[in-house]
Amino acid sequence: MTKQNPVQGMRRIMVGLVAIALCIFVVAATQFLRLPQGSPAVIHLVMALGIMPLIMGAMIYFTPVLTRSRAPEGFVLFAPVIALIAGMLVTASLVWRRELLPIAALTGLLSCTVLLGWMWYRARHTLGTPHPGLYWYLFALLSLLLGLVAILGAIFWPEHWLALRRFHLHINVLGFIGLTALGTLRVLVPTVAGYADPGAGQWLKRNLPLAVTGAWLVAVCAAVAPRFSLVGLLLWLIPWMRFAAALVVTRRARVWGWNHAGTSLAVATLGWGAVLATGGLHAAVIWPAHVTTQLLFLIFLLPLVTGAVSYLLPVWIWPARSSSAYAVASQRLAYGSGMRALVFLTAGVLVASGFTGAIYLALAGIAVFVLQVGWSLRA
């Protein structure tokens, strides 16, 4: 039997993780109308079962590029699968047996530790200096690690449950998801929009301390001194504003358009500002948590995932990029990107304002995108 090419295997893993995430988005959106706002089961369904494995897969996929090293192979390829198991266990613990929660946290720690160790090894054995984007991933994984340790601590010291749970929430959203997303978007948006950005590496290097300090300060202060979370929020807002301003002012002609795949990514970048602001205000006990989770799902994750998949799915299936099938699939997936992002944005604003029925708008947007994926695969 011929041994599978590790690059081809990684592409197949990413396609599978995307398919799982899209299915979970649909399930979570339908459950949103049935369960109370901010239901931990729905939140963890999206975050732990949909997003965590997908992020880990993306990190594995991009790390060889950032370290100029060979394709991933071996046990590290199982990290997203272990993360999927952790996501299933934590969801089951919230709807069935709470005794599964420590096992879920330990399983998540295993997947995180495996990936963190592999990425650190690749960073130490790269040719020259790793791309600065790698360190955004490393600190994102450290944030996830801290969040999982915190929830384990909360299980065994229930008297500190509320404080550790607040730390867990904010370090995961603003640290793990936020650092991964902005670190990726800063490189992916110019690539998708088709313009050269030689300053991206220096930007990532200069802004990482602000983003990490801001995210971790918000999380710590949310647990012990809520009002001081606003300091961390201001620090995190600086890198976001620097990037968002460029997309709106200097790069708008290349990024924005009704049929540009980069438009969804740009909307996700702007949406992250709303998530960041409401998350920081929740940490300071000024804003309710469920608004942040609604905005995170509707105006950030949905345009982010659909925009990234619009560009990357044809690359994974037709890596040579020279066939007519690749060109047609890319065009079909990018078609209506701006309108789709606008639908997600409208749904997010309406749902966060109390019009919960607007979740059907988001469901329609997901359904259209799934149909576009099927249409593109027929290219």
N, C-alpha and C positions, 0 to 999 in steps of 0.2 A: 504494500500500500504506500502511495506517495505521501510524504510528510507535508502537512499543510503549511503554506507560506505564512509566517507570523504576521506580516502586514495585512494580508488578506483576512486572516483570522480576527485581527483587531477591528477591521472594518465591519465584519459580520457582527461582532459583539456590539459595536456602536449602533448598527441598524436595529438590532434586537432591543437595546436599551431605549432607543427612541420610540420604538413601537410600544413598549411597556409603558413608558412615560405618557404617551398620548392616550392610551387606554385608561390610565389612572386619572388623567385630567378629566376625561369624560365622566368617569365614575364619581370623582370628587365633586364635579359641578352638579350632577344629579342629586347627590346626597346633601348638597348645600341647602336645598330647599326643604329637606326632611329633618335635618338635625339642627340643633341650636347654633346660633352664630358663634364662631370661634371654637367649635367642637374639637377637642384634642384628637379624636379619631380621624376626622377629615384632614386636619392639619398634618398629622403624621402620615396619613395615607399619601399626601402630596409630597411632603418633605423627605420622609424616610424611605418610602417605597418607590417614589417616582424620581425625585431630584437627586438624592444622595448617590444612588448607583450611577445615574447619568453623569453627574459631575465627576465621579471617580473614573468612569470610562473616558471622559473627555481629557482628564489629566493624564491618563496612561497614553492616550492617543497623541497628545501634543508634546509630552515630555521628550521623546526622542528628537523632535525638531528643536526644542529649546536647549537641549544638551548636545546636539550634533552627534548622536549615538545611534546604535542599531535599534531595530524594531523591538517592541516589548515581547517577551516570551516567558514561559515558565509560570511559577506560582502567582506572580503578580496579576496575571490575567483573570484569576479567580477573585480578586478583590471586589469588583462590582457584584459578582454573584454572592459573595459573603454579605455584602451590603444589602442586597435584595432580601436575603434571608433575615437579616437584622430588621429590615423594614417590615417584613411580614410578621415577625415576632412582636415588634412594638405595637403594630396595629392590632394584632390578636390580643395583646395584653390590655389594650384600652377598651375592646369590645367584648372580651370573653374572660380571660383569666389574668388578673394583675400579677400573679406570681411569675409570669413570663418576662416581666419588664427587666429584671437584672440580667437574664440570659440575653435579651435583645441588646442591652447596653454593652455587654461583654462581647457579643458577636460584632457589633458595630466597631468597638475598639480594636478587635482583631483585624478587620478589613482596613481600618484607618492606619493602624501600625504597619501592616504589610506594605501599603502604598507609600506611606511616609518614609519607611526605611529604603524602599526601592528608589524613590525619587532622590533621596539624600545620597545614595550610592551613585546614581547617575550624575548628580551634581559634582561629586568629588572626582569622578573619572571622565569628565568631559574633555574635549579638546579645546583648550583655552578657557575662557570664562563663560559660564552658562548665561543664557539670555535672562535679563532681569525679570521677565514674566514668570520664570520658574519659582522665584522667591515669593511671588504672590500666591502661587499654589501651595508652597510649603507652609506659609503662615495661615492659609485657609485651612489646611489639614490640621495644623496645630490648634486652630480655633475649634474645629470639630472634636479633636481629642479632648480638649478642656471641657467642652460641653458635655461629652459622654461621661467623663470622670465626675463632673458636677452632678449629673442625674443619678449616677451610682451612689455618690455620697448622700444625695437626698433620700435614696431608698433606705440606707442604713442609719441615717440621722434624720428621722422625720420631723424633729423639732426645727430643722433648718430647711424644710421642704420648700417653702415659699421663696426664700432668698435664692436658693440654689436653682430652683426652677426658672426664676427670672433671669439668672445668669445664663442658664442653659439656652433659653429662648433667644436672648440677644446675641450671644456669642455665635450661635448657629446662623442666625439670619444676617446680622451685620458683619460677622467674621467669615464663617465658612462660605455662605452663598455670596455675600457681597464682594469679598476679596477675589474669589474665583471669577465672578461675573465681570467685574470691572477690569481685572487683569486680562481676561480673555477679550473683552469688547475692545479694549484699547489697541489690540493688534488685529482682531478680526474685522472690525468695521472698515479700516482702510483697505484690507484685502478684498472684502466683499464689494466695496464701493469702487475699487479699481484705481486708487491713487497712492502714490508713494508717500511714506511718512517716516523718514529717516530718524526723526526725533523720538519715536515711540519708546525705544529702549531707555533712553535717558529720562523720559517722562515717568516710566514705570519705576525706575530706580529712585528718582527724586520724591515721588509721591507715596511710595510704599510706607515709609515711617508714619506719615500722617494718617493713612487709612488704617493701619494696624493699631496705632495708638488710639485713634478715635473709636474703632470697633471694640477694642478690649476695655477702654475706659467706660464706654456706655454700659457694657455688660457687667463690669465690676460695680459701678455706681448704681446700676439698677437693683443690685442685690443688697447693697449696704448704705448707700447715700444717694437716693434717686435724683434729687435736684441737680447734683453735680454731673449727671448724665449729659446735660446740655453742653458741657465743655467738650466731651467726646464727640457729640453730634456736630458741633462746629468744626472740629478738626476733620471729621470724615467728609463733611460737605465740601471742603476745599478741593480735594482731588476730583470729586464728582463735578463741581462747577467748572473747573478748568477744562475737563473733557467735554461736558455738555455744551459749554459756550462755543467751543470750536465747531461742534456739529451744527449748531444753529447759525453761527456767523460766518466763519471762514470756509467751512466745508459743505455748506448746505447744497450747493449746486451738484456736488458729486454723490451726496448721501440720500437726498430726499427725492421721492418720485413714486407715483402710484404703482409702478411695476418694477421697483428696485428692491432686491432682497435686503439691501442695507437699511431700508426704511424701517422695517420691523426692529432691527437691532438699535437704530437710533431712538425709536419710541421706547424700547426697553430701557435704554440709557436714561432718558428723561423720566420714565416711570420709576427707576431706581431712586431718583431724588425724592419722589413722594413717599416711597417705602422708607427711605432713610429718615426723612423728616418725621413721619408719624411714628416710626419705631423709636427714635430718640425721645419724642414727646411721651410715648407710652412708658419708656424707661424712667422718665421724670415724673410719672404719675399725673400726666396732664391729658393724655389721649387714651381711649380704650384700645385694647389689644386687637379686637376682632377687625377693626378698620385696617390695621397694618397687614394682617394676614389676607384680607380680601384684596387689597391693593397689590400685595406681593404676588398673589396668584394671577390676578386678572390683567394688570397693566405692566407687570414686569416679566413673570415667568412665561406666560403665554406668547407675547411677542418675541421674547428672547429665544425660546425653544423653536418656535415656528420659523423665525428669521434665520437662525443658525442652521436648521435642518434644510431650509430652502437652498442654502449655498452648499452645505457639506454632503447631503445625501447623494447628489450626482457624482461628487468626487469619490465617495466611498464605493459606489457601484461601477463607475467608469473612470478609474484613476488616471488613465492616460489623457483624458480630457480632449481627445482629438476626434472622437467619433461624432457623427451627427446625432446619435441618441443622447449623448451627454449635453449637447447644445440645446436640443429640444426639451429635455427634462429640466434643465436649468431655467429655461424660459417659462415653462409651464408652472414651475414651483414659485417663481418670482412674480408671476402674473397676479395682480390684485394685492400685492404685499402691503401697500399703503392703506388700502381700504380695510384689509383684515386687521391691521394694527389699530386703525381708527375704531373698528368695532370693539376690539378688546379694551381700548382706552375708554370708550363710552360706557361699556358694561361695567368697568371698574369704578368709574366716577358715580354712576347711578346706584350700583349696589352699595358702595360706601356711604352714599347719601340716604340709604334706607329703602330704595326701590329694589327689593330682592329679586323680583321677577325678571330684572335685567340680566340675570344669569343665563337666561335663554339666548340672549345675544351672543354671549361667550360660547355657549354650546353650538350655536349656528356657525360661529367662526371656526371652531375646532372641526366641526363636521365638514365644512367646505375645504379646510386644509387637508383633511384625511382623503377626501375625494381627489384633491389635486395631487397628493402623493400617489394614489392609484393611477391617475391619469399620466403622471410623469413616468411611472414604471412601464407603461405601455409604449414609451418612445422608441 
